Amino acid sequence: MPNSTGTTSCTISSHQCRCFELLSPEDQKFLEDNSVRVRYKKKEIICKQGSFVSHIMHIEKGLAKVFIDNGKNMLVLKIIPSGNLLGLTSISEEFNTYQYSAMAYLDTEIRQIDIAVFRILVGRNPAFAREVIDILSSNNVQITGRFFCLTHKQSFGRMADILLCLSDRIFKTAEFELPLSRQDLAELSGMSSETVIRTLKKFDEDGLIRMEGKNFSVLDYERLRRISETG
């Protein structure tokens, strides 16, 4: 399958956390002794913007969306699949509240790690700290690209981005059952539900994808990639 998501505007986080692999057996035990695993049901809030951060969260299984909300408007920043971390912006004690909210898109299992313990490991393990910095840098690049997509691309470019991201980074196949509603896709793309439906129908008619209810097939990666690039 072509690597169609080489751009930085992809909605879905791609940086898989390798930091735990860099810990010694003693530090891994230290981490495990100060962690708990929590299950969240679909649509359940995982963390709330503005609340105090007590844990760094590692998504063990499932799918979550990260968003900011001012009470009137909501902006989805990205989707986080398993193998990613939430709460890293609070590694610095200067930022001790969540800068965003997160919600489970699917039933999701999360390992909550005491933030004080996580900071200790960052301080005493340079390789672990470098990996955390790499993740933060990757997140920053992705969010920057995401804003470019939302402010400069038209509806076709935005939808092409999302479909390619879902296919390449979540399902890793051209055929998948989409767990997201049309309203979810509207939130991700910054469009109305009506525009999402019209855009998907046009892609279907043009032979770019095939839709059968929640079942999607990406038929023409190259054309979708060009639409994503040109916006």
ZANU-581397 format. One line per field, with one value per residue: residue number from 1; x, y, z of N, C-alpha, C, O, CB in turn. Coordinates in steps of 0.2 Angstrom, whole numbers, plus 5000, padded with zeros to 4 digits. Each point is the difference from the previous one (the first is absolute). Glycine has a CB too. Layout:
! residues N
nr: [NUM:...]
npx: [X:...]
npy: [Y:...]
npz: [Z:...]
capx: [X:...]
capy: [Y:...]
capz: [Z:...]
cpx: [X:...]
cpy: [Y:...]
cpz: [Z:...]
opx: [X:...]
opy: [Y:...]
opz: [Z:...]
cbpx: [X:...]
cbpy: [Y:...]
cbpz: [Z:...]
//
This chain:
! residues 231
nr: [1:2:3:4:5:6:7:8:9:10:11:12:13:14:15:16:17:18:19:20:21:22:23:24:25:26:27:28:29:30:31:32:33:34:35:36:37:38:39:40:41:42:43:44:45:46:47:48:49:50:51:52:53:54:55:56:57:58:59:60:61:62:63:64:65:66:67:68:69:70:71:72:73:74:75:76:77:78:79:80:81:82:83:84:85:86:87:88:89:90:91:92:93:94:95:96:97:98:99:100:101:102:103:104:105:106:107:108:109:110:111:112:113:114:115:116:117:118:119:120:121:122:123:124:125:126:127:128:129:130:131:132:133:134:135:136:137:138:139:140:141:142:143:144:145:146:147:148:149:150:151:152:153:154:155:156:157:158:159:160:161:162:163:164:165:166:167:168:169:170:171:172:173:174:175:176:177:178:179:180:181:182:183:184:185:186:187:188:189:190:191:192:193:194:195:196:197:198:199:200:201:202:203:204:205:206:207:208:209:210:211:212:213:214:215:216:217:218:219:220:221:222:223:224:225:226:227:228:229:230:231]
npx: [5004:5008:5008:4983:5010:5014:4990:5007:4983:5001:4986:5012:5010:5010:5006:4998:5002:5016:4996:4998:5013:5008:4996:5014:4990:5000:4991:4989:4998:4998:4988:4993:4999:4992:4987:4985:4998:4989:4991:4998:4985:5004:5002:5012:5004:5015:4999:4988:5010:5007:5006:5013:5007:4995:5007:5012:4985:5010:4987:5003:4991:4995:5000:5004:4993:5013:4986:5006:4985:5001:4987:4999:5009:5002:5015:4998:5015:4997:4990:5009:5000:5003:5013:4995:5005:4985:5010:5012:4993:5005:5017:4998:4996:4996:4987:4993:4988:4999:5007:4985:4987:5007:4985:5005:5000:4997:4995:5013:5007:5005:5013:4993:5017:4997:5000:5010:5004:5003:5010:5009:5002:5005:5012:5007:5000:5012:4990:4988:5004:5001:4985:4994:5007:4993:4986:5002:5004:4988:4991:5007:4997:4984:4996:5006:4991:4987:5001:5003:4987:4992:5006:5000:4987:4988:4992:5012:5010:4991:4997:5015:5004:4991:5004:5015:4998:4991:5011:5013:4995:4989:5003:5017:4987:4998:4990:4997:4986:5001:5001:4995:4984:5002:5004:5014:5002:4995:5012:5010:4996:4998:4985:4986:5000:4999:5015:5000:4990:5008:5014:4994:4993:5014:5007:4989:5001:5016:4999:5003:4992:4993:4990:4996:4993:5011:5006:5011:5003:5012:4993:5013:5013:5001:4987:5003:5014:4993:4989:5012:5008:4988:4993]
npy: [4994:5011:5002:5007:5006:5008:5011:5003:4997:4984:5006:4990:5006:4995:5000:4982:5007:4995:5006:4984:4997:5009:4990:4994:4988:5013:5008:4987:5000:5016:4999:4989:5008:5012:4991:5001:4992:5013:4989:5015:4992:5004:5016:4999:5016:4991:5014:5011:5009:5002:4985:5004:4993:4989:4995:5004:4995:4988:5002:4984:5003:5013:5009:5013:5010:5007:5010:5013:5000:5017:4989:4999:4989:4984:5005:4983:5006:4986:4989:4997:4986:4994:5008:5014:5005:5006:5012:5006:5014:4994:4997:5014:4997:5011:4990:4996:5000:4988:5012:4990:4996:4987:4996:4985:5005:4987:4997:5010:4988:5015:4991:5013:5002:5006:5014:4995:4988:5010:5008:4987:4997:5015:4999:4986:4999:5012:4989:5007:5014:4995:4994:5014:5008:4990:5003:5015:4999:4992:5011:5011:4993:4997:5015:5005:4991:5004:5015:4996:4993:5012:5010:4992:4989:5006:4991:4993:5002:4995:4987:4997:5001:4989:4989:5000:4999:4987:4993:5002:4998:4988:4988:5000:5000:5009:4995:5010:4995:5017:4996:5014:5001:5006:5006:4994:5007:5014:5000:4997:5013:5013:4993:5004:4985:5008:4998:4985:4997:5008:4992:4985:5003:5004:4987:4991:5007:4998:4982:5008:4988:4987:5009:4984:5013:5006:4995:5013:4991:5012:4997:5009:4997:5010:5008:5002:5007:5011:5004:5002:5010:5009:5002]
npz: [5000:4990:5014:4997:5014:4991:5007:5014:4995:5008:5008:5005:5012:4988:5016:5001:5015:4994:5016:5003:4991:5011:5014:5004:4999:5009:4990:4998:5016:5000:4990:5008:5014:4992:4991:5005:4987:5000:4990:4994:4997:4986:5006:5013:5000:4997:5007:5004:4989:5015:5007:5008:4988:5012:4986:4990:4994:4994:4990:5008:4988:4990:4990:5011:4990:5006:5001:5004:5006:4999:5006:4984:4994:5003:4993:4998:5006:4992:4999:5013:4990:5013:5004:5008:5014:5003:5006:4989:5005:5014:4995:5007:5017:4988:4999:5017:4987:4990:4991:5000:5006:4998:4995:5001:4983:5009:5014:5004:5008:5006:5005:5010:4998:5016:4990:5011:4990:4988:5008:5004:4985:4996:5011:4995:4983:4992:4994:5007:4994:4985:5001:5006:4987:4990:5006:4999:4985:4996:5007:4991:4986:5003:5003:4987:4991:5008:4996:4985:5000:5005:4989:4986:4998:4991:5009:4992:5012:5011:4993:4996:5015:5004:4990:5003:5016:4998:4992:5009:5015:5001:4991:4997:4987:4987:5012:5014:5004:4998:5017:4991:5001:4986:5015:4998:4987:5006:5011:4988:4991:5012:4994:5006:5004:4986:4997:5004:4989:4988:5002:4999:4987:4993:5004:4993:4986:4999:5002:5015:5005:4995:5010:5003:5011:5005:4984:4998:4986:5002:4984:5001:5013:4987:5004:5015:4997:4991:5011:5011:4991:4997:5016]
capx: [4996:5004:5000:4996:4999:5006:4999:4999:4994:4996:4996:5002:5007:5004:5006:4999:5005:5005:5004:5001:5005:5007:5001:5003:4995:4998:4995:4994:4996:4998:4994:4994:4997:4997:4995:4994:4997:4993:4996:4995:4996:4999:4998:5002:5006:5006:5002:4997:5003:5000:5001:5007:5003:5003:5003:5001:4996:5002:4994:5002:4995:4995:5001:4997:5001:5002:4997:5000:4993:4999:4993:4995:5003:5005:5004:5004:5007:5003:4998:5006:4999:5003:5007:5002:5000:4996:5002:5007:5001:5001:5006:5003:4995:4996:4994:4998:4993:4999:4999:4995:4996:5001:4994:5001:4996:4998:5002:5007:5004:5005:5004:5002:5007:5001:5004:5006:5004:5002:5005:5006:5003:5002:5006:5006:5001:5001:4997:4992:4999:5000:4994:4994:5001:4998:4993:4998:5001:4995:4993:4999:5000:4994:4995:5001:4997:4993:4997:5000:4994:4993:4999:5002:4998:4993:4997:5002:5007:5000:4998:5005:5004:4997:4999:5007:5002:4997:5002:5007:5003:4996:4998:5005:4998:4996:4993:4999:4993:5002:4996:4998:4994:5001:5001:5007:5004:4999:5004:5007:5002:4998:4994:4994:4998:4998:5006:5003:4996:5001:5007:5001:4996:5004:5006:4997:4998:5006:5004:5006:4998:4993:4996:4994:4998:5006:5006:5004:5006:5003:5001:5005:5004:5004:4996:4998:5006:5001:4995:5003:5005:4998:4995]
capy: [5006:5006:5004:5006:5005:5003:5007:5001:5002:4995:5001:4995:5000:4994:4998:4995:5001:4995:5002:4995:4995:5003:5000:4994:4996:5003:5006:4998:4998:5006:5002:4995:5001:5007:5001:4996:5000:5002:5000:5005:4998:5004:5006:5002:5005:4998:5005:5006:5006:5005:4997:4999:4994:4996:4994:5000:4994:4997:4996:4993:4997:5004:5005:5006:5007:5006:5006:5006:5002:5007:5000:5002:4997:4995:4999:4994:5000:4994:4993:4996:4992:4996:5001:5007:5002:5006:5003:5001:5007:5001:4998:5006:5002:5007:4998:4995:4999:4997:5005:4997:4995:4994:4996:4993:4998:4993:4997:5002:4998:5004:4999:5006:5000:5006:5005:5001:4994:5001:5006:4997:4996:5005:5003:4996:4996:5005:4997:5000:5007:5002:4998:5004:5006:4999:5000:5007:5003:4997:5002:5007:5000:4998:5005:5006:4998:5000:5006:5002:4996:5003:5007:5001:4995:4999:4994:4994:4999:4998:4993:4996:4999:4995:4993:4998:4999:4994:4993:4999:5001:4997:4994:4997:4996:5004:4998:5000:5002:5006:5000:5007:5002:5005:5006:5000:5002:5008:5003:4999:5003:5007:5001:4998:4993:5000:5001:4993:4995:5001:4999:4993:4997:5002:4995:4994:5000:5000:4994:5000:4995:4997:5000:4996:5001:5002:4996:5005:4998:5005:4997:5004:5004:5005:5005:5002:5003:5006:5005:5002:5005:5007:5003]
capz: [5000:5000:5005:4997:5005:5001:5002:5008:5001:5002:5006:5005:5003:4997:5004:5005:5006:5002:5006:5005:4998:5002:5008:5003:5004:5006:4999:4998:5005:5003:4997:5001:5007:5000:4994:5000:4993:5000:4994:4998:4995:4994:5002:5007:5000:5003:5004:4998:4999:5006:5006:5002:4997:5005:4997:4993:4998:4995:4997:4999:4995:4999:4996:5003:4997:5005:4998:5005:5001:5004:5002:4994:4995:5001:4995:5001:4998:4997:5002:5003:5000:5005:5000:5001:5006:5001:5005:5000:5001:5008:5003:5003:5005:4998:4997:5004:4998:4993:4995:4995:5003:4996:5000:4997:4994:5001:5006:5000:5006:5001:5006:5003:5003:5004:4996:5004:4998:4993:5000:5002:4995:4995:5003:5001:4994:4994:4994:5002:4999:4993:4996:5002:4997:4993:4999:5001:4994:4995:5001:4998:4993:4998:5002:4995:4993:5000:4999:4993:4996:5002:4998:4993:4995:4999:5003:4997:5002:5007:5000:4997:5006:5005:4997:4999:5007:5003:4996:5001:5007:5005:4998:4996:4994:4995:5001:5007:5003:5004:5006:5001:4997:4996:5004:5002:4994:4999:5005:4999:4994:5001:4995:5003:4998:4993:4996:5000:4996:4993:4998:5000:4994:4994:5000:4998:4993:4996:5000:5005:5006:5000:5007:5001:5007:5004:4997:4995:4997:4996:4994:4996:5005:4997:4999:5007:5002:4996:5003:5006:4999:4996:5004]
cpx: [5004:5000:4997:5000:5007:5000:4999:4993:4995:4996:5003:5007:5004:5006:4998:5005:5004:5004:5001:5005:5007:5001:5003:4995:4998:4995:4993:4996:4997:4994:4994:4997:4997:4995:4994:4997:4993:4997:4995:4996:4999:4997:5001:5006:5006:5003:4997:5004:5000:5001:5007:5002:5004:5004:5002:4997:5003:4994:5002:4996:4994:5002:4997:5001:5002:4997:5000:4992:4999:4993:4995:5003:5005:5004:5004:5007:5003:4996:5006:4998:5004:5008:5002:4999:4996:5003:5008:5002:5001:5006:5004:4994:4997:4993:4997:4992:5000:4999:4995:4996:5002:4994:5002:4995:4997:5001:5008:5003:5006:5004:5001:5006:5000:5005:5007:5005:5003:5005:5007:5004:5003:5007:5006:5001:5000:4996:4992:4998:5000:4994:4994:5001:4998:4993:4997:5001:4996:4993:4999:5000:4993:4994:5001:4998:4993:4997:5001:4995:4994:4999:5001:4997:4992:4997:5003:5007:5000:4997:5004:5006:4998:4999:5007:5003:4997:5002:5007:5002:4995:4999:5005:4998:4995:4992:4999:4993:5001:4995:4997:4994:5001:5002:5008:5005:4999:5005:5007:5002:4998:4995:4994:4999:4998:5005:5004:4996:5001:5007:5001:4996:5004:5006:4998:4998:5006:5004:5006:4999:4994:4997:4995:4999:5006:5006:5003:5005:5003:5003:5006:5004:5003:4995:4998:5006:5001:4994:5002:5005:4998:4995:4994]
cpy: [5006:5004:5007:5005:5003:5007:5000:5003:4994:5001:4995:5000:4994:4998:4995:5001:4994:5001:4994:4995:5002:4999:4993:4995:5003:5006:4998:4997:5006:5003:4996:5001:5006:5001:4996:5000:5001:4999:5005:4998:5005:5007:5003:5005:4997:5005:5007:5006:5004:4996:4998:4993:4996:4994:5002:4993:4997:4996:4993:4997:5005:5006:5006:5006:5005:5006:5006:5002:5006:5000:5001:4996:4994:4999:4993:5001:4994:4994:4996:4993:4997:5002:5008:5003:5007:5003:5003:5008:5002:4997:5005:5002:5007:4999:4994:4998:4997:5006:4998:4995:4994:4995:4993:5000:4993:4998:5000:4998:5004:4999:5007:4999:5006:5004:5001:4994:5001:5005:4997:4996:5004:5003:4996:4995:5004:4997:5001:5008:5003:4997:5004:5007:4999:4999:5007:5004:4998:5003:5007:5001:4998:5005:5006:4998:4999:5007:5003:4997:5003:5007:5002:4995:5000:4994:4993:4998:4998:4992:4995:4999:4995:4993:4997:4998:4993:4994:4998:4999:4996:4992:4996:4996:5005:4999:5000:5002:5006:5001:5007:5002:5006:5007:5000:5002:5008:5003:5000:5005:5008:5002:4998:4992:5000:5000:4993:4995:5001:4999:4992:4997:5002:4995:4993:5000:5001:4994:5001:4995:4996:5000:4995:5000:5003:4997:5005:4996:5005:4997:5003:5004:5006:5006:5004:5004:5007:5005:5002:5005:5007:5003:5001]
cpz: [5000:5006:4999:5005:5002:5002:5008:5001:5003:5007:5005:5002:4997:5004:5005:5006:5001:5006:5005:4999:5003:5007:5002:5003:5006:4999:4997:5006:5004:4997:5001:5007:5001:4995:5002:4993:5001:4994:5000:4995:4995:5002:5007:5000:5004:5005:4998:5000:5007:5007:5001:4997:5006:4997:4992:4998:4993:4997:4998:4994:4998:4995:5004:4996:5005:4997:5005:4999:5004:5002:4995:4994:5002:4994:5001:4998:4997:5003:5003:5001:5006:4999:5001:5007:5000:5007:5001:5001:5007:5003:5004:5006:5000:4998:5004:4999:4992:4995:4995:5004:4995:5001:4997:4994:5000:5007:5001:5007:5001:5007:5003:5004:5005:4997:5004:4998:4993:5000:5003:4995:4994:5002:5000:4994:4994:4993:5001:4998:4993:4996:5002:4996:4992:4999:5000:4993:4994:5001:4998:4993:4997:5001:4995:4993:5000:5000:4993:4995:5001:4997:4993:4995:5000:5002:4997:5003:5007:5001:4998:5006:5005:4998:5000:5007:5003:4997:5002:5007:5005:4998:4996:4995:4996:5002:5008:5001:5004:5006:5001:4996:4995:5004:5003:4995:4999:5006:4998:4994:5001:4995:5003:4998:4993:4995:5000:4996:4993:4997:4999:4994:4993:4999:4998:4993:4996:5000:5005:5006:4998:5007:5000:5007:5004:4996:4995:4997:4996:4994:4996:5004:4996:4999:5006:5003:4996:5003:5007:5000:4997:5004:4996]
opx: [5005:4996:5004:4998:5001:5005:4999:4999:4994:5004:4999:5005:4997:5003:4997:5006:4998:5004:5005:5002:5005:5005:5000:4994:4994:4995:4995:4993:4995:4995:4995:4994:4996:4999:5000:5001:4996:5003:4996:5002:5003:4994:4998:5005:4999:5002:4997:5004:4994:5001:5005:4996:5004:5004:4997:5000:5001:4998:5004:5002:4998:5004:4995:5004:4997:5001:5001:4998:5002:4998:4994:4996:5004:4998:5003:5001:5003:4997:5005:4996:5003:5002:5006:4996:4999:5002:5002:5005:5002:5001:5003:4994:4995:4996:5000:4997:5005:4995:4998:5001:5002:4997:5003:4994:4995:5003:5003:4997:5004:4997:5003:5001:4999:5005:5005:5006:5006:5005:5005:5006:5005:5005:5006:5005:4995:4997:4997:4995:4996:4998:4996:4995:4997:4997:4995:4995:4997:4997:4995:4996:4998:4996:4995:4996:4997:4994:4996:4997:4996:4995:4998:5000:4997:5004:5001:5001:5003:5003:5001:5002:5003:5002:5001:5003:5003:5002:5002:5004:5003:5001:5000:5003:4998:4996:5003:4996:5004:4994:4997:4999:5006:5003:5003:5005:5005:5003:5004:5006:5002:5000:5000:5003:5001:5000:5002:5004:5001:5001:5003:5002:5000:5001:5003:5002:5000:5006:5005:5005:4997:5004:4996:5002:5003:5006:4996:5003:4997:5004:5003:4999:5001:5003:5000:5000:5002:5002:4999:5000:5002:4999:4995]
opy: [5000:4999:5005:5006:5001:5002:4995:5001:5002:5002:5001:5000:4994:4995:5002:5001:4995:4996:5000:4996:4995:5003:4995:5003:4999:5001:5003:5001:5000:5003:5003:5000:5001:5006:4995:5005:4997:5002:5002:4997:5006:4999:5005:4999:4997:4998:5000:5001:5001:5003:5000:4995:5002:4996:5004:4995:5003:4996:4999:4996:5003:5000:5000:5000:5000:5001:4999:5000:5000:5006:4998:4998:5001:5000:5000:5002:5001:5001:5000:4998:5004:5001:5001:4996:5003:4997:5002:5002:5006:5000:4999:5000:5001:5004:4995:4997:5002:5004:5004:4998:5000:5000:5000:5001:4999:5004:4997:5001:5001:4998:5004:4996:5005:4999:5001:5002:4999:4999:5002:5000:4999:5001:5002:4996:5002:5004:5001:5001:5003:5004:5001:5002:5004:5003:5001:5004:5004:5002:5002:5004:5003:5001:5003:5004:5002:5000:5003:5003:5001:5002:5005:5001:5002:4995:4995:4994:4995:4997:4994:4994:4995:4996:4994:4995:4996:4995:4995:4996:4998:4996:4994:4994:5005:5004:4996:5003:5000:5000:5001:4997:5002:5004:5005:5004:5003:5005:5005:5002:5004:5005:4997:4998:4995:4996:4998:4997:4996:4997:4998:4996:4996:4998:4997:4995:4997:5000:4995:4998:5002:4998:5000:4996:5005:5001:5002:4995:5004:4995:4996:5006:5005:5006:5006:5006:5005:5006:5006:5005:5005:5006:5003]
opz: [5004:5004:4998:4999:5005:5003:5003:5006:5001:5005:5006:4995:5000:4999:5006:4999:5000:5002:5004:5004:5000:5003:4996:5001:5002:5004:5002:5000:5003:5003:5001:5000:5005:4998:5004:4996:5004:4994:5004:4995:5001:5004:5002:4996:5006:5005:4994:5005:5002:5005:4996:5000:5003:5004:4997:5003:4995:5004:4995:4996:5005:4997:5002:4995:5005:4994:5006:4995:5006:5003:5000:4996:5005:4994:5006:4994:4995:5005:4997:5003:5003:4994:4999:5004:4996:5004:5005:5002:5001:5006:5005:4999:5003:5001:4997:5004:4996:5002:4996:5005:4995:5006:4994:5001:4998:5004:4995:5005:4995:5005:4996:5005:4997:4998:4996:5000:4998:4996:4997:4999:4998:4996:5000:5001:4997:4997:4995:4997:4998:4996:4995:4998:4997:4995:4996:4998:4996:4995:4997:4997:4995:4995:4998:4997:4995:4996:4997:4996:4995:4998:4997:4994:5005:5003:5004:5001:5002:5004:5003:5001:5002:5003:5001:5001:5003:5004:5001:5002:5005:5004:5000:4998:5002:4998:5003:4996:5005:5000:5005:4995:5000:4998:5000:5001:4998:4998:5001:5000:4995:4997:5005:4995:4997:4995:4994:4996:4996:4995:4995:4996:4996:4994:4996:4996:4994:4997:4999:5003:4995:5005:4995:5004:4998:5003:4995:5003:4997:5000:4996:5001:5003:5001:5001:5003:5004:5001:5001:5004:5003:5000:5003]
cbpx: [4986:5002:5007:4995:4989:4999:4996:5013:5008:5004:4991:4986:4999:4993:5007:4989:4993:4997:4991:4986:4988:4994:4990:5017:5011:5016:5016:5012:5012:5017:5013:5011:5013:5011:5009:4997:5012:5000:5005:5006:4991:5006:4993:4990:4992:5000:5014:4986:5004:4992:4984:5003:4998:4987:4996:5011:4989:5014:4991:5001:5005:4991:5005:4999:4994:5010:4992:5015:4994:5011:5010:5001:4995:4994:4998:4989:4998:5014:4985:5008:4994:4989:4994:5001:5012:4988:4989:4997:4991:4987:4998:5013:5012:5016:5003:5012:4991:5001:5014:5006:4989:5015:4989:5009:5012:5000:4986:5002:4992:4997:5002:4987:5006:4992:4985:4988:4987:4984:4986:4988:4987:4983:4986:4992:4999:5014:5013:5005:5008:5015:5009:5004:5012:5013:5005:5007:5014:5010:5004:5011:5015:5008:5005:5014:5013:5007:5007:5015:5010:5005:5006:5010:5013:4997:4989:4993:5001:4995:4988:4996:5000:4992:4989:4998:4999:4988:4990:4998:5002:4993:4988:5004:5003:5013:4995:5016:4992:5009:5010:5013:4987:4989:4985:4992:4994:4985:4988:4994:4996:5011:5008:4992:4996:4990:4999:5000:4990:4990:5001:4999:4989:4995:5002:4994:4990:4993:4992:4997:5009:5000:5007:5001:4989:4987:4999:4995:4998:5000:4985:4994:5001:5004:4996:4992:5004:5003:4992:4997:5005:5004:5014]
cbpy: [4994:5002:4989:4987:4993:4990:5008:5002:5008:4990:5003:4993:5012:5009:5010:4991:5012:5003:5012:5006:5002:5005:5012:5003:4991:4995:5004:4996:4989:4999:5002:4992:4992:4998:5006:4998:4995:5006:4986:5012:4988:4991:4992:4990:5012:4994:4994:4994:4999:5005:4995:5012:5003:5007:4988:5011:5002:5003:5012:5003:4985:4997:4993:4995:4997:4993:4994:5003:4988:5000:5006:5013:5010:4994:5012:4991:5007:5005:5000:5012:4996:4990:4989:5005:4992:4998:4991:4988:4996:5001:4993:5004:4991:5001:5010:5006:5007:4985:5000:5004:5007:5001:5010:4993:5010:4993:4996:5008:4988:5011:4985:5007:4988:4994:5004:5004:4994:4998:5007:4999:4992:5001:5005:5005:4988:5000:4991:4989:4999:4996:4987:4993:5000:4991:4988:4996:4997:4988:4991:4999:4995:4987:4994:4999:4992:4990:4999:4998:4989:4991:4998:5004:4991:5013:5012:5009:5013:5015:5010:5010:5017:5014:5009:5011:5017:5012:5008:5010:5013:5015:5010:5007:4984:4996:4998:5000:4989:5005:4990:5006:4994:4990:4995:4987:4985:4993:4992:4986:4985:4997:5001:5014:5002:5010:5014:5006:5003:5012:5013:5004:5006:5014:5010:5003:5008:5013:5002:5014:5006:4995:5012:4996:4985:5000:4986:5015:4985:5011:5001:4994:4984:4986:4988:4985:4984:4988:4988:4984:4985:4989:5002]
cbpz: [5002:4984:5006:4994:4999:4989:4985:4995:4991:4988:4987:4999:5010:4990:4992:4992:5005:4986:4994:4998:4990:4987:5005:5001:4993:5001:4996:4989:4998:5000:4990:4991:4999:5008:4988:5016:4992:5015:4996:5008:5007:4988:4989:5008:4994:4985:5007:5001:4985:4988:5003:5010:4986:5004:5011:4997:5011:5000:5001:5016:4999:5014:4987:5016:4986:5009:4987:5004:4992:4991:5010:5009:4988:5014:4992:5004:5015:4993:4995:5003:4985:5007:4994:4984:5007:4990:5000:4991:4989:4994:4985:4990:5004:4996:4991:5004:5013:5002:5005:4985:5010:4994:5007:5010:4996:4984:5006:4987:5004:4989:5000:4996:4993:5012:4999:5010:5009:5000:5004:5012:5005:5000:5006:5011:5009:5008:5003:5012:5013:5005:5005:5014:5011:5004:5010:5014:5008:5004:5013:5013:5005:5007:5014:5010:5003:5011:5015:5006:5006:5012:5014:5010:4998:4987:4998:4988:4991:4999:4996:4987:4996:5001:4993:4988:4998:4998:4990:4988:4992:4999:5000:5012:5005:4993:4986:5006:4995:4989:5000:5007:5010:4993:5003:5006:4997:4997:5008:5004:4998:5007:4985:5004:5015:5009:5008:5015:5014:5007:5011:5016:5011:5007:5013:5015:5009:5005:4990:4994:5014:4985:5007:4987:5002:5008:5007:5004:5002:5010:5004:4989:5004:4993:4989:4999:4999:4989:4992:5000:4996:4989:5004]
//
